[in-house]
Amino acid sequence: MKNFLYICFLFLVDNVFLMAQEKENNEQSSPYTEQYITDIYMTEPDRALQLLDEAEEKRVMLPARINDLRSMVYRNKYQCKLAFRYARRAYVQDSVANNTPEHLLKMTIELADLASLLSEYEVSNRYVVEGIRLARNMNDEQAEAKLLFCMGENKRRLSFKKEAYETFDEAIRLLSDADDAYGLRMLSYFCGVKMSFLIDDNLIDDALAVGLYRQELLDKMERTEGMQEAYLDLQKSYLYSKLAYLYYRSGDKKKAEKCFAKYKSTQAASTPEGKYNATPYLLVTGQYREILDNCRDLKELFREQDTVNYQYRGILSKEIMAYTGLGEYKQAAELSAFFIAVTDSIHQREKTNAALELDALYDVDEKEAHIVEQASQLRIRSVSLIFICILVLLALFFLWKVWLQNRNIKDKNRALMKYINEELSAQKKKQQSSGDTEPLLPHHELDTESSDAGQEYEINKLVFQKLDSLIRKDELYLSADLSREDLVRMAHMNNTRFAKMIKENTGTNLNGYINELRLNHAIQLLKEHPEYTLRAIAEASGINSMPTFHNLFKSKTGMTPSEFKKVQMEME
């Protein structure tokens, strides 16, 4: 039995190892991997979604990972409702599985961000609170800072400006000791967003203080390993253009000019988007022609990409202000009409996108219903197979337990048999050495009361030895009719003293003493005459009741008479 179970275990381990190896080999050459889909989701979103559907059907990726990637693809397609739906599904699956806390935290952050984009600020804050709890349990300060900053943006958009800035400061404080590239980039981004909000709220001095802190961060980032020069150049271009504007607004024109010169020295300042960053400073300094030149470059870039969005509308608004500043009101009016048309176009496109997203949601529901039906059938087959395997394992376990129990019982019975044989042999030798029976004491000697307790004990011991020798020699205990009165008369004692004598010399009462002799005789008969029936042995030993014989025998030996007989035959 042990060998059989060992072989089954080896077979199971071997199969699991082969399956894991085959899965690893397949993943290396398969498009159904997280890395491959992450590489193509921006350039080929539809193909990425198709691969995720196939991966779900083939069950080659974890469901939570599949839904996470779907959310990422739909967010890239600006379909935030679908992105939120799949992110929520991944979050629930992670919560149920409870085996990937890092991914659960990632999805919590994603849900908080998506809910904020959908203007569901209360929902976003609920995920923020949940995410902060998870991040603190995992000692992930960067994740906690992300969530706090998201909460600050929610408060800002809900017009709780004071609370928003306090939350921004708390998020920035968490990252203040960051010394790695990722942490410093995140901290720089937080400062940039906060500075933009402060500028929008016309809090010039506060915005300037944040800008100077960000300037120190950029100096630190220059000394940090792994920081790309192009990224730093872009950050400096944006920062110095805003510092020039803030210094000018605060009245320090010299510092404003110096910052603008630093902005101009960056490579990003010569790009269309970099030029556009200088627009606020150019507006306050009245450099309207340069604004028009800068806006023209970025507009051309948008036309090449066929992109009309809110940033394009912002460019138009800057051009309108520049034409107005130059006194060219006709051009400003014409551009205003175009501005209104672009705004209407954006709104119409948003409505179209919303309709397309609703259609996509319907298609997704239909497809998922079909997948659920297939999964249900597969689940039934899988459950049946698992149930059969469990039954087989339980049966094997039960058989093993029975075998083990029987073996233990046999070992115990053999040990008991050996002990009983040794005890019987010792009793036999003791009985042989006790010598012949002497006549009992005369009646008058036993009735004489003695004031000496020690003398009485010695007399009782002597009488018991004579009486025990007589009972054993004549096998009086084999008679089922042997009574207490007969033995009391033989001992020439009253009942009280007789009971005391038996207790002092045997440690039990008369029934226990006689039954011990009868059971020893029964054991001897079982050894010498295994062919006798148990009833015959019980009656020959002076016990007429089989239940009584069974109980007394089990109490003495730890085995039933039939078990004793079986063990004795096996040992022979």
Backbone torsions as a table, in degrees:
resi	resn	phi	psi	omega
1	MET	NA	-42.7	179.7
2	LYS	-63.4	-43.2	-179.8
3	ASN	-62.9	-39.5	-179.7
4	PHE	-63.4	-45.5	179.2
5	LEU	-64.9	-37.8	179.1
6	TYR	-64.2	-41.1	178.3
7	ILE	-64.4	-42.2	178.3
8	CYS	-61.0	-41.9	-179.9
9	PHE	-63.6	-44.5	178.7
10	LEU	-61.8	-39.5	179.6
11	PHE	-64.0	-41.6	179.8
12	LEU	-65.5	-45.5	179.8
13	VAL	-62.6	-40.2	-180.0
14	ASP	-63.2	-42.9	179.2
15	ASN	-64.3	-42.2	179.5
16	VAL	-62.2	-42.9	179.7
17	PHE	-63.3	-43.8	179.8
18	LEU	-64.8	-39.2	179.3
19	MET	-65.3	-41.0	179.7
20	ALA	-65.7	-39.8	-180.0
21	GLN	-67.0	-41.4	179.2
22	GLU	-64.8	-38.8	178.5
23	LYS	-64.1	-40.7	179.7
24	GLU	-64.6	-41.8	179.3
25	ASN	-64.6	-39.3	179.7
26	ASN	-66.5	-38.4	-177.5
27	GLU	-66.0	-31.7	-178.0
28	GLN	-67.5	-28.0	-177.5
29	SER	-113.8	10.9	-174.6
30	SER	-104.0	143.6	173.6
31	PRO	-77.2	-8.6	-177.3
32	TYR	-87.0	57.0	177.7
33	THR	-127.5	154.8	-178.6
34	GLU	-62.7	-39.6	-178.6
35	GLN	-64.9	-44.9	-177.8
36	TYR	-64.2	-44.7	-178.6
37	ILE	-68.4	-35.3	176.6
38	THR	-64.1	-33.4	-179.2
39	ASP	-71.2	-28.5	-172.6
40	ILE	-109.8	-6.6	-168.8
41	TYR	-65.5	-26.8	-179.5
42	MET	-80.3	-39.0	-177.6
43	THR	-87.9	-30.7	-178.5
44	GLU	-132.4	68.0	-175.3
45	PRO	-63.1	-39.5	-178.5
46	ASP	-65.7	-41.0	177.0
47	ARG	-64.9	-38.8	178.5
48	ALA	-60.6	-42.7	178.6
49	LEU	-65.5	-38.8	178.3
50	GLN	-63.2	-44.3	178.9
51	LEU	-62.8	-36.8	178.9
52	LEU	-67.5	-38.4	175.6
53	ASP	-61.6	-44.0	-179.8
54	GLU	-67.2	-38.8	178.6
55	ALA	-63.3	-37.7	178.3
56	GLU	-67.2	-41.1	-179.8
57	GLU	-67.8	-39.0	-179.8
58	LYS	-81.8	-12.0	179.6
59	ARG	59.5	45.9	-179.4
60	VAL	-103.7	-1.3	176.2
61	MET	-137.1	154.8	176.9
62	LEU	-65.6	137.9	-179.3
63	PRO	-54.7	-39.8	-179.1
64	ALA	-63.6	-38.4	178.8
65	ARG	-68.2	-40.1	179.7
66	ILE	-60.9	-47.2	-178.6
67	ASN	-70.2	-31.2	174.3
68	ASP	-61.8	-46.5	-179.6
69	LEU	-66.9	-37.8	176.2
70	ARG	-60.7	-43.8	178.5
71	SER	-59.8	-41.2	179.8
72	MET	-63.4	-41.7	-179.8
73	VAL	-65.3	-47.1	-177.6
74	TYR	-67.5	-32.1	176.8
75	ARG	-66.7	-38.3	176.7
76	ASN	-64.4	-27.7	177.8
77	LYS	-88.3	8.5	-179.6
78	TYR	62.3	26.4	174.4
79	GLN	-104.2	78.3	-169.5
80	CYS	-71.3	-27.9	178.4
81	LYS	-65.0	-46.5	176.4
82	LEU	-65.1	-39.1	178.7
83	ALA	-60.6	-43.5	179.2
84	PHE	-65.0	-39.6	-178.2
85	ARG	-60.8	-47.1	-177.5
86	TYR	-74.6	-33.0	175.3
87	ALA	-63.9	-39.3	177.5
88	ARG	-63.5	-40.4	179.7
89	ARG	-64.4	-43.8	178.0
90	ALA	-62.2	-39.2	179.0
91	TYR	-61.6	-44.2	-179.8
92	VAL	-65.3	-43.1	-179.8
93	GLN	-63.4	-39.8	176.3
94	ASP	-66.0	-38.3	-179.3
95	SER	-64.9	-39.3	-179.8
96	VAL	-70.9	-46.9	-177.9
97	ALA	-66.4	-39.6	176.5
98	ASN	56.0	32.7	180.0
99	ASN	-122.9	-0.8	178.0
100	THR	-133.5	74.7	-177.0
101	PRO	-61.9	-32.0	180.0
102	GLU	-64.9	-42.7	179.7
103	HIS	-70.0	-35.6	176.2
104	LEU	-61.1	-42.5	177.8
105	LEU	-64.1	-42.3	178.5
106	LYS	-58.5	-45.1	-178.6
107	MET	-70.0	-31.4	176.9
108	THR	-64.9	-43.3	176.8
109	ILE	-62.5	-42.2	-179.2
110	GLU	-63.0	-42.5	179.7
111	LEU	-65.6	-39.9	178.1
112	ALA	-61.7	-42.2	-178.6
113	ASP	-69.0	-45.5	-178.7
114	LEU	-65.4	-41.5	178.1
115	ALA	-61.5	-36.9	177.1
116	SER	-65.2	-41.5	178.3
117	LEU	-63.6	-31.8	179.1
118	LEU	-85.1	6.7	-179.4
119	SER	64.5	21.0	174.3
120	GLU	-94.3	73.7	-170.0
121	TYR	-69.4	-34.7	178.8
122	GLU	-66.0	-43.3	177.4
123	VAL	-62.7	-43.7	179.2
124	SER	-58.6	-43.5	-179.0
125	ASN	-66.9	-31.7	176.7
126	ARG	-63.6	-42.9	177.5
127	TYR	-68.5	-33.3	176.7
128	VAL	-60.1	-47.1	-178.9
129	VAL	-62.7	-44.3	178.5
130	GLU	-63.2	-43.6	-179.8
131	GLY	-64.3	-39.7	178.7
132	ILE	-62.1	-39.4	177.5
133	ARG	-61.6	-45.7	178.8
134	LEU	-63.4	-44.4	-177.9
135	ALA	-62.5	-39.7	179.8
136	ARG	-69.0	-37.1	176.3
137	ASN	-62.9	-31.0	-178.0
138	MET	-97.4	2.6	-178.5
139	ASN	55.6	40.4	-179.9
140	ASP	-103.9	91.0	-175.8
141	GLU	-70.4	-32.2	-179.8
142	GLN	-66.3	-42.1	177.3
143	ALA	-65.1	-41.5	178.4
144	GLU	-61.3	-40.4	179.7
145	ALA	-64.9	-41.3	177.4
146	LYS	-57.2	-46.8	-177.0
147	LEU	-66.6	-41.0	178.0
148	LEU	-63.0	-40.5	-179.9
149	PHE	-66.3	-36.9	175.7
150	CYS	-62.1	-41.4	177.0
151	MET	-62.9	-39.6	177.8
152	GLY	-61.9	-42.0	178.1
153	GLU	-63.5	-39.2	177.3
154	ASN	-60.9	-45.4	180.0
155	LYS	-63.7	-38.8	180.0
156	ARG	-63.0	-43.3	-179.1
157	ARG	-71.3	-21.7	175.5
158	LEU	-90.0	8.1	176.9
159	SER	71.4	16.8	171.6
160	PHE	-90.2	73.7	-168.8
161	LYS	-67.4	-43.6	-178.2
162	LYS	-61.7	-48.1	179.2
163	GLU	-63.5	-34.6	-179.8
164	ALA	-63.6	-46.8	-178.5
165	TYR	-67.2	-32.9	176.1
166	GLU	-65.3	-39.6	178.3
167	THR	-68.8	-40.2	175.0
168	PHE	-56.3	-45.8	-178.3
169	ASP	-62.3	-37.8	179.2
170	GLU	-66.3	-41.2	177.8
171	ALA	-64.3	-42.4	179.3
172	ILE	-65.4	-38.4	179.7
173	ARG	-62.2	-38.3	179.9
174	LEU	-61.1	-32.0	-177.9
175	LEU	-98.9	5.8	-173.2
176	SER	-63.7	-25.3	-179.8
177	ASP	-97.5	10.4	-178.5
178	ALA	-63.7	138.5	178.4
179	ASP	-132.0	4.8	176.7
180	ASP	-99.7	162.7	-175.0
181	ALA	-60.9	-44.2	-177.2
182	TYR	-64.4	-46.2	-179.3
183	GLY	-63.6	-39.5	-179.9
184	LEU	-69.2	-38.3	177.0
185	ARG	-63.4	-41.5	178.6
186	MET	-63.5	-42.5	179.6
187	LEU	-63.7	-40.9	178.4
188	SER	-63.6	-41.1	178.5
189	TYR	-62.5	-44.6	179.0
190	PHE	-58.1	-44.7	-179.6
191	CYS	-64.2	-38.4	179.7
192	GLY	-64.4	-44.1	179.6
193	VAL	-65.1	-44.1	179.9
194	LYS	-61.8	-41.5	179.6
195	MET	-62.8	-39.0	178.4
196	SER	-64.0	-42.5	177.6
197	PHE	-62.8	-41.7	180.0
198	LEU	-64.0	-38.6	177.4
199	ILE	-64.6	-42.6	178.7
200	ASP	-61.9	-33.6	-179.9
201	ASP	-87.5	5.8	177.5
202	ASN	61.8	29.6	176.5
203	LEU	-96.1	77.7	-169.0
204	ILE	-65.3	-46.9	-177.2
205	ASP	-63.2	-42.9	179.1
206	ASP	-64.9	-41.4	179.0
207	ALA	-63.6	-38.0	179.8
208	LEU	-65.4	-40.3	179.4
209	ALA	-62.6	-42.9	178.2
210	VAL	-64.9	-39.4	178.8
211	GLY	-61.9	-41.1	179.2
212	LEU	-67.1	-36.9	176.2
213	TYR	-64.1	-39.8	178.3
214	ARG	-66.7	-31.7	176.9
215	GLN	-63.2	-40.6	176.0
216	GLU	-63.6	-38.1	178.3
217	LEU	-61.7	-42.9	-179.5
218	LEU	-64.1	-36.0	176.1
219	ASP	-64.1	-40.6	177.7
220	LYS	-67.1	-38.9	179.9
221	MET	-64.6	-31.1	177.4
222	GLU	-62.7	-30.0	-178.4
223	ARG	-92.4	1.8	-177.2
224	THR	-94.4	134.2	-179.2
225	GLU	-70.3	141.1	177.5
226	GLY	89.4	4.4	-179.5
227	MET	-91.3	124.9	-177.7
228	GLN	-76.8	138.2	-178.9
229	GLU	-65.6	-38.3	179.8
230	ALA	-62.6	-38.1	178.2
231	TYR	-65.1	-44.5	179.9
232	LEU	-64.0	-40.0	179.3
233	ASP	-62.5	-42.5	179.2
234	LEU	-63.4	-42.2	179.7
235	GLN	-64.5	-41.9	179.3
236	LYS	-64.9	-40.7	179.6
237	SER	-58.3	-48.2	-179.7
238	TYR	-65.1	-46.3	-175.1
239	LEU	-63.8	-47.9	-175.3
240	TYR	-69.9	-29.0	175.2
241	SER	-65.8	-37.8	179.6
242	LYS	-75.9	-36.9	177.9
243	LEU	-65.1	-37.3	177.0
244	ALA	-60.1	-44.0	178.6
245	TYR	-63.1	-44.5	-176.2
246	LEU	-68.8	-40.8	177.9
247	TYR	-63.7	-39.6	179.9
248	TYR	-64.2	-42.6	179.5
249	ARG	-66.1	-30.7	-179.1
250	SER	-84.0	-3.7	175.4
251	GLY	98.3	-1.2	-179.9
252	ASP	-98.9	84.9	-173.5
253	LYS	-71.6	-29.6	180.0
254	LYS	-65.3	-46.7	178.5
255	LYS	-65.3	-33.1	177.8
256	ALA	-62.2	-44.1	179.7
257	GLU	-65.0	-39.4	179.0
258	LYS	-63.2	-43.7	179.9
259	CYS	-65.8	-37.2	180.0
260	PHE	-68.5	-33.3	176.7
261	ALA	-66.4	-39.7	176.5
262	LYS	-63.8	-39.3	176.7
263	TYR	-60.1	-45.0	-177.4
264	LYS	-65.8	-24.4	-177.4
265	SER	-79.2	-11.0	179.3
266	THR	-80.3	153.1	177.9
267	GLN	-70.4	-33.6	-178.8
268	ALA	-65.2	-22.6	-178.3
269	ALA	-65.7	-20.0	-179.6
270	SER	-91.4	-3.7	177.2
271	THR	-84.7	157.5	179.7
272	PRO	-55.7	-44.6	-178.9
273	GLU	-70.5	-35.7	177.2
274	GLY	-64.2	-38.4	177.2
275	LYS	-63.8	-39.4	-178.3
276	TYR	-64.9	-30.6	179.3
277	ASN	-61.0	-25.1	-178.4
278	ALA	-81.2	-4.7	-174.1
279	THR	-55.5	-46.8	-179.5
280	PRO	-57.5	-42.4	179.2
281	TYR	-66.9	-41.6	-179.6
282	LEU	-65.2	-34.0	179.0
283	LEU	-65.6	-47.7	-176.0
284	VAL	-71.3	-22.7	178.8
285	THR	-94.9	0.9	175.3
286	GLY	74.8	22.0	-179.8
287	GLN	-91.1	69.1	-170.3
288	TYR	-70.9	-37.4	-179.7
289	ARG	-63.3	-39.0	179.1
290	GLU	-67.4	-33.4	176.0
291	ILE	-61.5	-45.5	-179.2
292	LEU	-63.3	-40.5	178.3
293	ASP	-62.9	-44.4	-179.2
294	ASN	-65.6	-42.7	179.9
295	CYS	-65.6	-34.2	-178.7
296	ARG	-61.9	-42.0	180.0
297	ASP	-61.9	-44.0	-178.2
298	LEU	-71.4	-34.5	177.4
299	LYS	-63.1	-40.0	178.6
300	GLU	-62.0	-38.6	178.8
301	LEU	-64.1	-41.8	178.6
302	PHE	-66.4	-36.8	179.2
303	ARG	-64.8	-39.6	179.0
304	GLU	-63.5	-33.3	-179.5
305	GLN	-90.0	-0.7	-178.5
306	ASP	53.2	45.9	-175.7
307	THR	-115.4	125.3	175.1
308	VAL	-125.3	111.8	-177.7
309	ASN	-144.3	-171.0	-177.0
310	TYR	-66.9	-30.2	176.6
311	GLN	-66.7	-37.6	176.9
312	TYR	-64.5	-38.3	177.6
313	ARG	-65.5	-34.8	177.2
314	GLY	-64.5	-36.7	177.5
315	ILE	-62.4	-43.6	179.9
316	LEU	-61.2	-40.4	-179.4
317	SER	-65.2	-35.5	177.6
318	LYS	-68.0	-38.2	177.7
319	GLU	-65.1	-40.5	178.4
320	ILE	-59.9	-43.7	179.3
321	MET	-65.8	-37.1	179.7
322	ALA	-66.2	-45.9	177.7
323	TYR	-61.7	-38.9	178.2
324	THR	-64.2	-42.6	178.1
325	GLY	-62.7	-31.0	178.6
326	LEU	-83.8	-6.8	-179.0
327	GLY	79.9	12.5	179.0
328	GLU	-93.0	78.3	-170.1
329	TYR	-72.7	-29.5	179.5
330	LYS	-63.5	-48.1	178.7
331	GLN	-62.9	-36.1	179.1
332	ALA	-65.5	-40.1	-179.9
333	ALA	-66.8	-44.4	179.3
334	GLU	-61.1	-40.9	-179.9
335	LEU	-69.8	-30.9	177.5
336	SER	-65.4	-40.5	177.6
337	ALA	-63.2	-41.2	178.3
338	PHE	-65.9	-36.3	177.7
339	PHE	-59.6	-43.9	179.6
340	ILE	-64.6	-40.3	179.7
341	ALA	-64.9	-40.3	178.2
342	VAL	-64.1	-41.6	179.0
343	THR	-60.9	-44.7	177.7
344	ASP	-62.3	-38.1	179.2
345	SER	-64.0	-42.2	179.6
346	ILE	-63.7	-43.7	179.5
347	HIS	-63.2	-41.1	179.0
348	GLN	-64.4	-41.3	179.1
349	ARG	-64.2	-37.4	178.1
350	GLU	-64.3	-38.2	177.1
351	LYS	-65.5	-42.2	178.9
352	THR	-62.8	-43.4	179.1
353	ASN	-63.4	-38.1	178.2
354	ALA	-63.7	-41.0	178.8
355	ALA	-65.1	-43.4	178.8
356	LEU	-62.9	-36.6	179.8
357	GLU	-68.2	-36.7	176.4
358	LEU	-64.0	-40.7	176.3
359	ASP	-61.7	-41.4	179.4
360	ALA	-63.6	-39.5	177.6
361	LEU	-61.9	-40.2	178.8
362	TYR	-64.7	-44.4	179.4
363	ASP	-62.4	-38.5	179.2
364	VAL	-64.0	-41.8	178.9
365	ASP	-61.6	-43.1	179.1
366	GLU	-62.2	-45.9	-177.9
367	LYS	-65.0	-40.4	-178.7
368	GLU	-69.0	-32.5	176.3
369	ALA	-62.6	-41.1	178.7
370	HIS	-66.4	-42.3	179.1
371	ILE	-63.5	-39.9	-179.9
372	VAL	-63.1	-40.4	178.9
373	GLU	-62.6	-46.1	178.6
374	GLN	-64.2	-41.2	-179.4
375	ALA	-64.6	-34.4	179.3
376	SER	-64.0	-43.9	178.4
377	GLN	-64.0	-42.9	179.0
378	LEU	-65.7	-35.7	-179.8
379	ARG	-65.6	-38.7	179.2
380	ILE	-62.3	-44.9	179.1
381	ARG	-64.8	-40.7	-179.0
382	SER	-65.9	-42.1	179.5
383	VAL	-63.6	-41.0	178.9
384	SER	-61.6	-45.4	-179.8
385	LEU	-63.8	-42.7	179.4
386	ILE	-63.3	-40.7	-179.7
387	PHE	-62.4	-42.5	179.4
388	ILE	-64.7	-43.6	178.6
389	CYS	-60.7	-40.8	179.4
390	ILE	-64.1	-42.2	178.7
391	LEU	-61.6	-42.5	179.2
392	VAL	-63.2	-44.8	179.4
393	LEU	-63.5	-39.8	177.7
394	LEU	-64.3	-40.1	178.8
395	ALA	-64.0	-44.2	178.0
396	LEU	-63.0	-40.8	178.8
397	PHE	-64.6	-41.2	-179.9
398	PHE	-63.8	-44.3	179.3
399	LEU	-62.9	-40.4	178.2
400	TRP	-63.5	-41.6	179.2
401	LYS	-64.8	-40.8	178.7
402	VAL	-63.4	-45.6	179.3
403	TRP	-60.9	-43.9	-179.4
404	LEU	-64.9	-40.7	-179.7
405	GLN	-65.8	-43.1	179.0
406	ASN	-62.6	-41.2	179.6
407	ARG	-64.4	-40.9	178.8
408	ASN	-64.8	-39.8	179.0
409	ILE	-63.7	-42.6	179.3
410	LYS	-62.8	-43.9	179.2
411	ASP	-62.8	-41.0	-179.9
412	LYS	-66.1	-42.6	-179.1
413	ASN	-65.6	-38.1	177.6
414	ARG	-63.5	-42.1	178.2
415	ALA	-63.5	-41.1	178.3
416	LEU	-64.5	-41.1	179.8
417	MET	-61.4	-44.6	179.3
418	LYS	-61.8	-41.8	179.7
419	TYR	-65.6	-42.1	-179.1
420	ILE	-64.2	-42.9	179.3
421	ASN	-61.1	-41.3	179.5
422	GLU	-65.2	-39.4	179.1
423	GLU	-65.4	-44.0	-179.9
424	LEU	-64.4	-40.6	179.2
425	SER	-63.4	-40.2	178.9
426	ALA	-66.0	-41.5	179.1
427	GLN	-64.6	-37.4	-179.0
428	LYS	-65.6	-43.7	178.6
429	LYS	-63.3	-40.5	-180.0
430	LYS	-63.5	-39.7	-179.5
431	GLN	-67.9	-38.5	179.7
432	GLN	-67.3	-32.4	-178.1
433	SER	-81.5	-9.1	-176.4
434	SER	-75.8	-16.6	176.3
435	GLY	84.4	-175.3	-177.6
436	ASP	-75.2	158.2	-178.8
437	THR	-77.8	132.5	175.2
438	GLU	-95.4	156.2	179.5
439	PRO	-63.8	148.1	178.8
440	LEU	-65.0	159.9	178.3
441	LEU	-65.0	150.0	177.1
442	PRO	-61.5	154.5	-175.5
443	HIS	-60.3	-39.9	-174.2
444	HIS	-69.5	-26.6	179.8
445	GLU	-70.8	-34.5	-176.8
446	LEU	-78.1	-28.6	-178.3
447	ASP	-80.4	-15.4	-179.4
448	THR	-71.0	120.5	179.3
449	GLU	-79.2	135.4	179.8
450	SER	-115.1	140.2	176.7
451	SER	-80.9	-6.9	-178.9
452	ASP	-94.2	109.8	-178.4
453	ALA	-65.2	-36.4	179.5
454	GLY	-63.4	-39.7	179.8
455	GLN	-66.1	-39.0	178.9
456	GLU	-63.2	-40.8	-179.9
457	TYR	-63.3	-40.4	-179.2
458	GLU	-67.2	-39.2	179.0
459	ILE	-64.8	-44.2	179.2
460	ASN	-60.2	-41.2	-179.4
461	LYS	-64.5	-42.1	179.9
462	LEU	-65.2	-44.0	179.3
463	VAL	-62.7	-41.8	-179.5
464	PHE	-63.3	-40.8	179.1
465	GLN	-60.5	-43.7	179.0
466	LYS	-64.8	-44.3	-178.1
467	LEU	-66.7	-42.0	179.6
468	ASP	-63.3	-40.2	-179.9
469	SER	-64.7	-40.8	179.1
470	LEU	-65.6	-42.0	-178.7
471	ILE	-65.6	-39.6	-178.7
472	ARG	-72.5	-43.2	-175.6
473	LYS	-65.4	-44.7	-178.1
474	ASP	-89.5	-0.9	179.3
475	GLU	52.8	44.2	-180.0
476	LEU	-63.1	-26.8	-176.5
477	TYR	-68.5	-15.3	-179.5
478	LEU	-77.3	-10.8	179.2
479	SER	-85.8	123.1	178.3
480	ALA	-69.1	-15.7	-177.5
481	ASP	-93.4	0.2	179.8
482	LEU	-60.5	127.2	-176.4
483	SER	-116.7	164.0	179.0
484	ARG	-63.6	-38.8	-177.5
485	GLU	-62.6	-36.6	179.4
486	ASP	-62.7	-45.2	-177.0
487	LEU	-70.9	-35.0	177.3
488	VAL	-62.7	-41.1	178.9
489	ARG	-65.7	-39.2	-179.6
490	MET	-65.3	-33.7	-178.3
491	ALA	-85.6	-8.9	-178.8
492	HIS	55.1	47.0	179.8
493	MET	-131.3	160.9	170.7
494	ASN	-80.8	167.8	-173.9
495	ASN	-61.0	-39.6	-176.3
496	THR	-65.9	-46.7	-178.7
497	ARG	-69.6	-32.4	179.4
498	PHE	-64.7	-45.3	179.6
499	ALA	-62.7	-38.2	179.1
500	LYS	-65.0	-41.9	-179.6
501	MET	-61.8	-44.9	-179.3
502	ILE	-62.8	-43.3	-178.2
503	LYS	-64.0	-42.3	-178.0
504	GLU	-65.1	-33.6	-171.4
505	ASN	-100.9	-14.8	-179.2
506	THR	-122.1	-17.8	-177.4
507	GLY	78.1	5.0	180.0
508	THR	-142.1	-171.8	177.9
509	ASN	-94.6	-177.4	-175.8
510	LEU	-62.1	-42.8	-179.6
511	ASN	-61.8	-42.5	178.9
512	GLY	-62.8	-40.1	179.8
513	TYR	-64.5	-49.3	-178.6
514	ILE	-65.8	-41.8	-179.5
515	ASN	-64.4	-34.2	177.2
516	GLU	-61.3	-43.7	178.4
517	LEU	-65.5	-41.8	-179.7
518	ARG	-64.1	-41.8	-179.2
519	LEU	-68.0	-36.5	176.3
520	ASN	-61.8	-40.3	178.4
521	HIS	-65.6	-41.3	179.7
522	ALA	-62.6	-41.0	178.8
523	ILE	-62.4	-42.0	179.3
524	GLN	-63.2	-40.5	178.5
525	LEU	-64.9	-40.1	179.4
526	LEU	-62.7	-34.1	-179.7
527	LYS	-76.2	-39.9	-175.0
528	GLU	-85.9	-27.5	-176.4
529	HIS	-133.9	70.4	179.7
530	PRO	-63.1	-15.1	-179.8
531	GLU	-78.4	-15.1	179.9
532	TYR	-68.5	149.4	173.0
533	THR	-76.4	158.7	-179.8
534	LEU	-65.4	-35.1	178.5
535	ARG	-65.8	-40.6	179.9
536	ALA	-63.6	-40.3	179.6
537	ILE	-67.7	-40.0	179.1
538	ALA	-63.0	-46.1	-179.2
539	GLU	-67.6	-37.9	178.6
540	ALA	-67.3	-21.4	179.7
541	SER	-94.4	4.1	176.3
542	GLY	89.8	13.7	179.8
543	ILE	-117.2	112.4	-175.3
544	ASN	-88.2	-19.1	-177.8
545	SER	-98.4	121.2	-179.6
546	MET	-66.9	-42.5	175.6
547	PRO	-57.4	-40.2	178.2
548	THR	-64.8	-42.4	179.0
549	PHE	-61.4	-44.4	-179.0
550	HIS	-61.8	-46.9	-176.9
551	ASN	-67.4	-43.6	179.7
552	LEU	-63.8	-41.3	-177.8
553	PHE	-66.0	-44.4	179.8
554	LYS	-64.6	-38.3	-179.8
555	SER	-66.2	-35.2	-177.5
556	LYS	-80.4	-45.0	-170.3
557	THR	-103.0	-17.0	-174.8
558	GLY	83.1	2.5	179.3
559	MET	-131.6	155.8	170.4
560	THR	-77.1	159.3	178.0
561	PRO	-55.7	-38.9	-179.6
562	SER	-68.1	-39.0	176.7
563	GLU	-64.2	-40.9	178.2
564	PHE	-61.2	-44.0	-179.2
565	LYS	-62.9	-42.0	-179.1
566	LYS	-65.6	-44.2	-180.0
567	VAL	-64.4	-40.3	179.7
568	GLN	-61.2	-41.6	179.7
569	MET	-67.7	-38.9	178.4
570	GLU	-64.6	-39.7	-179.4
571	MET	-68.1	-36.6	177.1
572	GLU	-69.0	NA	NA
